[in-house]
């Protein structure tokens, strides 16, 4: 099988020749730039660039030699769109490059601010952090439906759609990778980004009419944008990623009742429209945390693929998930814990931990390997290599070749 065929088979709950592998197919299956630089050195890969394509999370664009070295089967549609770069120094001092439009200035304490073209500070990375945190939220002062009506809800531009179309054509015609389009289209996460986390959670709990008005405006924006998106690239995609986080380490962010009343019906309307516009495209939900209680509703809403399968969170035991939902969901993730095992274990511990997870999730297909969320900054490259060695050793189906 080629990579695209391998992923399609797995997503449709068929056993391919081996377990498909993803690194960097979207912005929660990737690797932070400092860890990526160390991995390239460890693999003996010279040349190329350390390109930070997601500044907030400091994620590196995964290059072809690295994909080949680990046996990757997936490529990100939006990962190749950025083509204007400037020099940048990573937090550990490694030279890299970052999008020319992402401007920064020192904060005077070892960290840095992200600034817009007018010099206004909109994100901050403290010295002790690898991440940029937002400083402002566009609708944090909103209090009425009128405030929502006056907001300029983003619409995909012709230039953006042309760029997506060009890149999708290139990936489809010049590679054999499965193509994952990172559309987004969240409800909880987008509400938090627009209102601020605290404000939006208070809206859900204490101001139901305002919360519903907000969610309806988000649904309307998602429906308009996804129609434009799929018209431009739907014939080239195999997977479309939607968002966003519904869980925490200890369970769902919201009660199952709130999910069923406010979020699930809008997810269903949105995801149903995606399936109508592009029946061949699988819906990939990225949601961190312990969301076991929400999975029946997520499946009913039309989800095909669940990521990152955070088995360290409450209720997310891999064997239980595979037994209860393995015929309905493709698990894209759950391969290796990135909170403790991958960064802090020995290579041998990483290998055996990963092998057990692969052997649990691979029977019957419905599994694409990746670690639980992004590989973090200080993760030893030896551990990353051990993780992928375990997949190659354990992830061969009957009749396949290692």
SVG drawing of the C-alpha trace seen along z (x, -y; Angstrom):
<svg xmlns="http://www.w3.org/2000/svg" viewBox="-32 -51 57 64">
<polyline fill="none" stroke="black" stroke-width="0.4" points="0.0,0.0 1.1,-3.6 0.6,-6.0 -2.7,-7.4 -4.2,-4.0 -2.9,-2.9 -4.6,-5.8 -7.9,-5.4 -8.0,-1.7 -7.3,-2.4 -9.9,-5.2 -12.5,-2.8 -11.7,-0.2 -9.8,2.1 -6.5,3.6 -3.8,2.2 -0.3,3.6 0.9,1.8 -0.3,-0.8 -0.2,-4.3 2.0,-6.9 1.4,-10.6 3.9,-13.3 2.9,-16.9 -0.3,-16.2 -2.0,-18.9 -1.2,-21.2 -1.6,-18.7 0.3,-15.7 3.5,-17.6 6.8,-18.4 8.2,-21.5 11.0,-23.2 13.7,-22.7 12.9,-18.9 12.8,-18.8 16.2,-20.3 17.7,-17.7 15.9,-14.9 17.3,-15.9 20.8,-16.0 20.3,-12.6 19.1,-11.1 22.1,-12.6 19.8,-14.7 21.6,-17.9 20.4,-20.8 16.9,-22.2 15.5,-24.5 14.0,-24.6 10.8,-26.4 8.4,-27.5 5.1,-27.4 3.0,-27.6 4.5,-30.4 2.1,-30.1 3.0,-26.4 6.5,-26.7 5.9,-23.8 8.3,-22.9 7.2,-22.1 8.2,-18.4 10.5,-18.0 10.5,-15.2 13.7,-13.5 12.3,-13.3 9.0,-11.9 10.9,-9.3 13.0,-8.3 10.0,-7.6 7.7,-6.2 5.1,-9.0 1.9,-8.5 0.2,-11.9 0.9,-15.5 -0.7,-18.7 -2.5,-20.8 -1.8,-24.1 1.8,-23.2 3.2,-24.2 1.3,-27.4 3.7,-29.7 6.5,-30.9 7.7,-34.2 10.2,-33.7 12.6,-35.7 15.4,-34.6 14.4,-33.6 16.1,-32.3 14.3,-29.5 14.1,-29.8 17.0,-27.4 19.2,-29.5 18.8,-27.3 18.8,-29.3 15.5,-28.9 13.1,-30.8 9.6,-32.0 6.8,-33.6 7.8,-37.1 4.5,-38.4 5.0,-37.1 6.9,-40.1 8.4,-39.9 10.2,-42.2 12.0,-41.4 10.0,-41.8 13.0,-42.9 12.9,-39.8 14.2,-37.1 10.9,-36.5 9.3,-38.2 6.1,-39.8 4.4,-39.2 3.4,-42.5 1.2,-43.5 2.2,-45.9 1.3,-48.8 3.6,-47.7 0.7,-46.6 1.5,-43.6 -1.0,-40.7 0.8,-37.6 3.5,-37.0 6.0,-34.2 7.6,-34.5 11.2,-33.5 10.3,-30.2 7.8,-29.2 8.0,-27.8 4.5,-29.0 3.0,-32.4 -0.2,-33.2 -2.8,-35.6 -3.1,-39.0 -6.4,-40.1 -9.7,-38.5 -11.7,-40.2 -15.1,-39.8 -14.1,-39.9 -16.2,-43.1 -19.3,-41.8 -22.5,-41.6 -25.3,-41.5 -26.4,-40.0 -25.9,-43.4 -22.2,-43.2 -22.0,-39.9 -23.7,-41.3 -21.2,-44.2 -18.2,-41.8 -16.5,-41.1 -16.7,-37.3 -13.8,-36.0 -14.6,-34.8 -12.0,-32.9 -10.6,-35.2 -10.1,-34.5 -6.3,-34.7 -6.4,-32.2 -8.6,-29.8 -6.3,-30.1 -3.3,-29.2 -5.1,-26.2 -6.2,-25.1 -2.7,-25.3 -1.1,-23.5 -3.8,-20.8 -3.2,-20.2 0.5,-19.9 0.2,-17.4 -2.4,-15.3 -0.5,-15.1 3.1,-15.1 2.9,-12.9 1.3,-9.7 0.5,-11.0 -2.9,-11.2 -3.9,-14.9 -5.2,-16.3 -6.9,-19.7 -6.9,-21.6 -10.1,-23.6 -10.9,-24.1 -14.4,-25.1 -14.7,-24.7 -17.4,-25.8 -16.0,-25.6 -12.5,-26.5 -13.4,-29.3 -15.8,-30.8 -12.9,-30.8 -10.5,-32.4 -13.0,-35.1 -14.4,-35.8 -11.5,-34.6 -11.7,-31.2 -13.3,-32.5 -15.8,-34.7 -17.1,-32.0 -17.4,-29.4 -19.4,-31.9 -21.6,-32.5 -22.3,-28.8 -23.2,-28.5 -24.9,-31.8 -26.1,-33.5 -27.6,-30.9 -29.2,-33.3 -26.0,-35.1 -24.0,-31.8 -26.5,-30.4 -26.3,-33.6 -22.5,-33.3 -22.7,-29.6 -25.2,-30.3 -22.9,-33.0 -20.0,-30.5 -22.1,-27.9 -23.1,-30.3 -19.5,-31.3 -18.3,-27.7 -21.0,-26.7 -20.1,-29.6 -16.4,-29.0 -16.5,-25.2 -18.5,-25.5 -15.9,-27.7 -13.1,-25.5 -14.5,-22.2 -15.4,-23.8 -11.7,-24.8 -10.0,-21.6 -12.6,-19.0 -11.8,-16.8 -8.2,-16.6 -8.6,-15.8 -9.0,-12.5 -9.5,-14.0 -10.8,-17.4 -9.8,-18.4 -12.4,-20.1 -12.0,-21.3 -11.8,-21.6 -10.9,-20.7 -13.8,-19.4 -11.9,-17.8 -9.4,-18.4 -7.2,-15.9 -10.0,-15.1 -12.9,-14.9 -15.0,-17.1 -14.8,-20.9 -18.6,-21.0 -21.3,-18.7 -22.7,-16.1 -26.0,-17.9 -24.5,-21.2 -22.8,-19.4 -26.0,-17.7 -28.0,-20.9 -25.6,-23.5 -22.6,-21.9 -23.7,-18.6 -26.6,-19.9 -24.4,-22.5 -21.6,-20.0 -24.2,-17.8 -25.4,-20.5 -21.9,-21.5 -20.5,-18.0 -23.6,-16.8 -23.0,-19.6 -19.4,-18.5 -20.6,-15.0 -23.1,-16.3 -20.6,-18.5 -17.8,-15.9 -19.0,-12.4 -15.6,-10.9 -13.8,-13.1 -13.5,-11.8 -14.2,-14.2 -11.2,-14.3 -12.1,-15.7 -9.2,-17.0 -10.3,-17.1 -7.9,-16.7 -8.8,-15.4 -11.2,-13.0 -14.2,-13.0 -15.5,-9.4 -18.9,-10.6 -19.3,-12.7 -18.3,-10.1 -21.8,-8.8 -22.9,-12.3 -19.7,-13.0 -20.3,-9.8 -24.0,-10.7 -22.9,-14.1 -20.9,-12.5 -17.3,-12.2 -15.2,-9.6 -11.8,-10.1 -10.8,-10.9 -7.5,-12.6 -5.4,-12.7 -6.9,-9.9 -5.4,-11.2 -5.4,-7.9 -3.8,-9.5 -6.9,-11.5 -9.8,-10.2 -12.0,-7.6 -9.8,-7.2 -8.4,-3.7 -7.3,-2.5 -8.7,1.1 -12.1,-0.2 -12.2,-2.8 -11.3,-0.2 -13.8,2.3 -16.7,-0.2 -16.1,-2.6 -13.5,-0.9 -16.1,0.0 -17.4,-3.6 -14.3,-5.7 -10.9,-5.6 -8.4,-6.4 -5.7,-8.8 -3.3,-9.0 -3.0,-7.2 0.3,-5.8 2.7,-7.2 2.2,-9.5 3.8,-12.9 3.4,-14.2 5.6,-11.7 6.8,-8.6 8.1,-10.2 10.0,-13.1 11.2,-11.5 11.4,-7.7 14.3,-5.7 14.3,-4.6 13.5,-1.1 10.6,-2.3 9.3,-4.3 9.6,-1.4 7.7,1.1 5.0,-1.5 4.4,-2.4 4.4,1.3 1.7,2.1 -0.5,-0.8 -0.1,0.1 -1.0,3.8 -4.1,2.6 -5.4,0.3 -4.4,1.8 -6.6,5.0 -9.3,4.6 -7.9,1.3 -9.3,-2.0 -6.0,-3.2 -3.5,-5.8 -0.4,-6.1 0.7,-9.3 1.8,-10.3 -0.7,-12.0 -0.4,-15.6 2.8,-17.4 6.2,-16.2 7.5,-18.7 10.6,-20.8 13.0,-18.9 12.1,-15.4 15.3,-13.3 15.6,-12.3 16.6,-8.8 13.1,-8.4 11.4,-9.7 13.4,-7.2 12.5,-4.4 8.8,-5.3 8.8,-5.0 10.8,-1.8 8.1,-0.3 5.4,-1.2 7.5,0.4 8.1,3.6 4.6,4.0 2.4,2.4 2.6,4.9 -0.7,6.7 -0.9,10.3 0.4,10.3 2.1,6.9 5.8,6.2 7.8,4.4"/>
</svg>
